[in-house]
Amino acid sequence: MSEPGMDIQQLRDLVVGPALEIIGLGGTAAEELMIGTILQESGGGHWLHQLGSGPAIGICQMEPATHDDIWKNYLRFHSDLAAKLQNLTIAAHVGEMPASEMAGNLYYAVAMARLVYARVPEPLPPAGDLAAQATYYKQHYNTAGGAATTFQYVANWQAAMGHAA
């Protein structure tokens, strides 16, 4: 990670943990996976929009198409979860939220990214298993064709947490 992002402990304590608790999808394993995703995708919250001409938005760098698909094909069948997400939003909007909400709303960006993982049938990797988290991230968030690697994920985590890569 070449550029410093936000303080990771504050990000976990003040954003990731509370956002996941609000939507009922928290816990240590989920928090660790989301912190790893943020470290990998936005340099720990350094970027709020994808560099270059890419469309990804927010600290989790979600593409608007993914955001919209979650609303259309997942949240429409989980109205209780959709209502919890509405409570996290800043924009005065009814129904499906615009993807742009993720740029300025850390809670919403984290919650939406957590839903990418919630749609996966296999359980989250256990807390503390960094290698398994990196693999899970690569398979389900970045995808096989994405530029990220499991090595980068682990190295970014270790650098942010003060461990040798």
C-alpha positions in Angstrom: 0.0 0.0 0.0 1.8 3.1 -1.2 -0.5 5.8 0.1 -1.8 5.9 3.7 -5.5 5.7 4.2 -7.6 6.1 7.2 -6.6 4.9 10.7 -7.6 1.2 10.4 -8.6 0.7 14.0 -10.8 3.8 13.9 -12.3 2.7 10.6 -13.1 -0.7 12.2 -14.5 0.7 15.4 -16.4 3.7 14.1 -17.6 2.6 10.7 -17.2 -1.1 9.8 -18.4 -2.6 13.1 -21.4 -0.3 13.5 -22.5 -0.5 9.9 -22.4 -4.3 10.0 -24.2 -4.4 13.3 -27.0 -2.2 12.0 -27.6 -4.5 9.0 -27.3 -7.6 11.2 -24.3 -9.1 9.3 -21.4 -8.3 11.7 -19.0 -10.3 13.8 -15.2 -10.5 13.9 -14.9 -12.6 10.7 -17.1 -10.1 8.8 -15.2 -7.1 10.1 -11.8 -8.6 9.2 -13.0 -9.4 5.7 -14.4 -5.9 5.2 -11.2 -4.3 6.5 -9.2 -6.4 4.1 -11.5 -5.5 1.3 -11.1 -1.7 2.1 -7.4 -2.1 2.3 -7.2 -3.8 -1.0 -9.8 -1.8 -2.9 -9.1 1.8 -1.8 -5.8 1.8 0.0 -7.6 1.8 3.4 -10.0 4.5 2.4 -7.6 6.7 0.5 -9.7 6.8 -2.7 -13.4 7.3 -3.0 -13.6 6.8 -6.7 -11.7 4.4 -8.9 -8.5 5.8 -10.4 -8.4 6.4 -14.1 -11.7 6.0 -16.0 -13.1 3.1 -13.9 -16.6 3.3 -12.4 -16.0 2.0 -8.9 -17.2 4.1 -6.0 -16.6 4.4 -2.3 -14.1 2.9 0.1 -14.9 -0.6 -1.0 -14.7 0.5 -4.7 -18.0 -1.1 -5.8 -19.1 -0.7 -9.4 -22.5 0.9 -9.9 -23.7 -2.1 -11.8 -23.0 -4.4 -8.8 -24.7 -1.9 -6.5 -27.8 -1.8 -8.7 -27.8 -5.6 -9.1 -27.9 -6.0 -5.3 -30.9 -3.8 -5.1 -32.7 -5.4 -8.0 -31.9 -9.1 -7.5 -31.2 -9.4 -3.7 -32.7 -6.7 -1.6 -36.1 -6.8 -3.4 -36.4 -10.3 -1.8 -35.1 -9.1 1.6 -37.2 -6.2 2.5 -36.1 -6.2 6.2 -32.5 -5.8 5.1 -33.5 -3.1 2.5 -35.1 -1.1 5.2 -32.0 -1.3 7.4 -30.0 0.0 4.4 -32.4 2.9 3.9 -31.8 3.9 7.5 -28.1 4.2 6.7 -28.5 6.6 3.8 -27.9 10.3 3.6 -29.8 11.0 0.5 -33.6 11.6 0.8 -34.6 8.9 -1.5 -37.3 6.2 -1.4 -36.6 2.8 -2.8 -33.4 1.8 -4.6 -30.6 4.1 -3.6 -28.2 5.6 -6.2 -24.7 4.1 -6.3 -23.3 7.6 -5.8 -24.4 7.3 -2.1 -21.4 5.1 -1.6 -18.9 7.9 -2.3 -19.8 10.1 0.7 -21.4 7.6 3.1 -19.0 5.2 4.6 -21.6 3.2 6.5 -23.6 2.6 3.3 -20.5 1.7 1.2 -19.5 -0.9 3.8 -23.0 -2.3 4.1 -23.4 -2.7 0.4 -20.0 -4.4 0.1 -20.9 -6.8 2.9 -24.0 -7.7 0.8 -21.7 -8.9 -2.0 -20.4 -11.5 0.4 -23.8 -12.2 1.9 -25.0 -13.4 -1.5 -22.3 -16.1 -1.5 -23.7 -19.5 -0.4 -20.4 -20.6 1.4 -19.8 -19.1 4.8 -17.3 -16.4 5.5 -13.7 -17.6 6.3 -13.0 -17.8 10.0 -11.6 -14.8 11.9 -7.9 -14.7 11.9 -7.4 -16.8 8.8 -5.9 -14.2 6.5 -5.1 -16.6 3.7 -8.6 -17.9 3.5 -10.0 -14.3 3.7 -7.7 -13.3 0.8 -8.9 -16.2 -1.3 -12.6 -15.5 -0.4 -12.1 -11.8 -1.4 -10.5 -12.7 -4.7 -13.1 -15.3 -5.6 -16.2 -13.4 -4.6 -15.4 -9.6 -4.6 -12.6 -9.0 -7.0 -13.3 -12.0 -9.3 -10.8 -14.2 -11.2 -10.4 -11.6 -13.9 -9.8 -8.7 -11.5 -6.3 -7.2 -11.1 -6.1 -7.9 -7.3 -4.1 -10.8 -6.0 -4.3 -12.8 -2.8 -0.7 -11.9 -2.2 -1.5 -8.1 -2.4 -4.5 -8.6 0.0 -2.2 -10.3 2.6 0.6 -7.8 2.1 -1.8 -4.8 2.5 -3.3 -6.3 5.7 0.1 -7.0 7.2 1.4 -3.5 6.3 -1.7 -1.9 7.8 -1.5 -3.9 11.0 2.2 -3.4 11.4 3.4 -6.9 10.5 6.1 -7.8 8.0 4.7 -8.9 4.7 
